[in-house]
Amino acid sequence: MAIKFRTPVEIDRPSFQIEPLEEMLFVGSCFADSIGQRFCEERFRATVNPYGTMYNPASVLHTVERYCKEQLQKEPSEPAAVEGHQRELVVFITLGTNHVYRLKETGEIVDNCQKRPQRLFDEQELTIDECTDYLRRAVRLLRNYRPDVKVVVTVSPIRYQKYGFHESQLSKAVLQLAVKKLIVEDCERLANHPSSEITYFPAYEIVLDELRDYRFYKDDMLHPSAQAVEYIWQQLVEHYFSPAARRFLQEWKPVKEALAHRPFNPESEEYRRFLADTKEKEAALLQRYGLL
């Protein structure tokens, strides 16, 4: 019997697939920033935390409310279809904590304390039901805005040292239970809305259970390293990307690397011809996949 030195996390494949250059929205903790930025680099039409980093379900809802409102105001002037089919939207929600801060003066949950004194705020822990309700309302808004939206929920693997590691684990547990409740509820309504789906991607479990080594963390020993983020990206590609999207990544890679090249003499005629040729290849590739 072979000796096992790791415990791979099983990842369920969603019923949908992410297509090349898909329109995407990333909302949530700084882990959403890391993964969302990778999608941007691969030329997906990704919007990443448009109003800042959001850590809890209430702040996620605030971002979704604002985003949907602004998009609905400007969309009449935008094309309704890409690559010959109705535009779709994939939304990644990354939850960091169930802790929120309420402004004492109004009772309002704030998304950013803006360096104001701590005495102005009350810290509160949202319950499982409260977290589920905020997420449910966010999904409802997204579906009203784009009925065929696909929602991927993750829990950030970043631990919150300021709460203490035990409290951080409890916070993550509340989020995981809230997501499970959300998905179970959604499954019960799928009979009437088979095109809609919420799925859970186990980024938290991959880092803590599969990678499980300090070499996969940055120097603060809390944030996943670039290598860990790359591994999670590879798992997303393998389990969530369509064959066409994986093919695009292969074709885009040499073009991306050429565009990132830093020459010794950027003013030389040779480099100008190289850059012009690379941009032509980029335009041809994007046009072939329907972005231009």
RAMOQUI-V808214 format. One record per residue. N is the residue number from 0. PHI is phi in radians with two decimals (* if undefined). PSI is psi as a letter, one per 20 degrees, with the letter a starting at -180 (* if undefined). Layout:
# RAMOQUI-V808214
n=(N	N)
phi=(PHI	PHI)
psi=(PSI	PSI)
This chain:
# RAMOQUI-V808214
n=(0	1	2	3	4	5	6	7	8	9	10	11	12	13	14	15	16	17	18	19	20	21	22	23	24	25	26	27	28	29	30	31	32	33	34	35	36	37	38	39	40	41	42	43	44	45	46	47	48	49	50	51	52	53	54	55	56	57	58	59	60	61	62	63	64	65	66	67	68	69	70	71	72	73	74	75	76	77	78	79	80	81	82	83	84	85	86	87	88	89	90	91	92	93	94	95	96	97	98	99	100	101	102	103	104	105	106	107	108	109	110	111	112	113	114	115	116	117	118	119	120	121	122	123	124	125	126	127	128	129	130	131	132	133	134	135	136	137	138	139	140	141	142	143	144	145	146	147	148	149	150	151	152	153	154	155	156	157	158	159	160	161	162	163	164	165	166	167	168	169	170	171	172	173	174	175	176	177	178	179	180	181	182	183	184	185	186	187	188	189	190	191	192	193	194	195	196	197	198	199	200	201	202	203	204	205	206	207	208	209	210	211	212	213	214	215	216	217	218	219	220	221	222	223	224	225	226	227	228	229	230	231	232	233	234	235	236	237	238	239	240	241	242	243	244	245	246	247	248	249	250	251	252	253	254	255	256	257	258	259	260	261	262	263	264	265	266	267	268	269	270	271	272	273	274	275	276	277	278	279	280	281	282	283	284	285	286	287	288	289	290	291)
phi=(*	-1.22	-1.38	-1.76	-1.95	-2.71	-2.09	-1.03	-1.51	-1.32	-2.03	-1.26	-1.44	-1.28	-1.30	-1.84	-2.29	-1.39	-1.65	-1.02	1.04	-1.00	-1.39	-2.46	-2.26	-2.01	-2.30	2.53	-1.29	-1.14	-1.18	-1.10	-1.06	-1.12	-1.25	-1.07	-1.09	-1.13	-1.09	-1.09	-1.09	-1.62	1.24	-1.23	-1.45	-1.75	-1.88	-2.04	0.68	-1.07	-2.10	1.84	-1.24	-2.14	-1.84	-2.10	-1.04	-1.14	-1.21	-1.05	-1.04	-1.04	-1.14	-1.10	-1.03	-1.19	-1.11	-1.08	-1.08	-1.19	-1.17	-1.15	-1.27	-1.86	-1.20	-0.95	-1.55	-1.76	-1.11	-1.57	-2.46	-2.30	1.00	1.40	-2.28	-1.03	-1.06	-2.00	-2.44	-1.95	-2.00	-1.81	-1.96	-1.99	-1.66	-1.84	-2.75	-1.74	-1.42	-2.27	-2.12	-1.83	-1.24	-1.00	-1.12	-2.09	1.39	-1.32	-1.35	-1.73	-1.51	-2.62	-1.29	0.91	1.06	-1.35	-1.01	-1.05	-1.13	-1.40	-2.20	-1.92	-1.54	-2.44	-1.82	-1.24	-1.37	-1.02	-1.11	-1.14	-1.08	-1.06	-1.13	-1.09	-1.20	-1.04	-1.16	-1.12	-1.12	-1.07	-1.10	-1.09	-1.26	-1.16	-1.31	-2.50	-0.97	-1.66	-1.05	-1.93	-2.02	-2.00	-1.88	-2.28	-1.93	-1.11	-1.36	-1.34	-1.50	-1.77	-1.13	-1.15	-1.47	1.56	-1.18	-1.16	-1.12	-1.08	-1.12	-1.10	-1.08	-1.10	-1.11	-1.05	-1.09	-1.12	-1.16	-1.14	-1.12	-1.04	-1.07	-1.05	-1.19	-1.06	-1.06	-1.20	-1.07	-1.22	-1.78	-1.15	-1.05	-1.62	-2.38	-1.17	-1.48	-1.75	-2.72	-2.07	-2.30	-1.88	-1.86	-1.46	-1.07	-1.04	-1.22	-1.07	-1.26	-1.42	-1.86	-1.66	-1.32	0.73	-2.75	-1.14	-1.22	-1.70	-2.11	-1.26	-1.06	-1.35	1.07	-2.13	-1.58	-1.06	-1.30	-1.04	-1.15	-1.16	-1.10	-1.10	-1.13	-1.10	-1.03	-1.07	-1.19	-1.09	-1.05	-1.14	-1.76	-2.00	-1.52	-1.30	-0.96	-1.14	-1.18	-1.17	-1.14	-1.05	-1.03	-1.14	-1.30	-1.34	-0.94	-1.14	-1.20	-1.07	-1.14	-1.17	-1.17	-1.46	-1.11	-1.94	-1.35	-1.16	-2.26	-1.19	-1.60	-1.23	-1.14	-1.07	-1.24	-1.08	-1.17	-1.07	-1.18	-1.10	-1.14	-1.15	-1.16	-1.13	-1.12	-1.08	-1.10	-1.13	-1.15	-1.15	-1.19	-1.11	-1.67	1.54	-1.47	-1.83)
psi=(p	q	p	p	j	r	n	p	p	p	o	p	p	r	i	r	q	p	r	p	k	q	p	q	p	p	p	b	a	i	h	h	g	g	g	h	h	g	h	g	h	j	j	q	m	p	p	o	m	h	k	r	p	p	h	r	h	g	h	g	g	g	g	g	g	g	g	g	g	h	g	h	h	i	h	h	i	q	q	i	q	p	k	j	r	p	p	r	p	p	p	p	o	o	p	h	r	j	p	r	p	p	o	h	h	i	j	p	p	q	h	p	i	k	k	q	q	h	i	i	q	p	p	q	p	q	r	g	h	g	g	g	g	g	g	g	h	g	h	g	g	h	h	h	g	n	h	j	q	p	p	p	p	q	p	p	i	p	q	n	h	h	i	q	h	g	h	g	g	g	g	h	g	g	g	g	h	g	g	g	g	g	g	g	g	h	h	h	j	h	h	i	m	i	i	q	q	p	q	p	p	l	g	g	h	g	g	h	h	g	g	l	p	i	i	j	q	a	h	i	k	g	p	q	r	h	h	g	h	h	g	h	g	h	h	g	g	h	h	i	q	r	h	h	h	h	g	g	h	g	h	h	g	h	g	g	h	g	h	i	p	o	q	h	n	i	i	q	h	g	h	g	h	g	g	g	h	g	h	g	g	g	g	g	g	h	h	h	j	j	h	*)
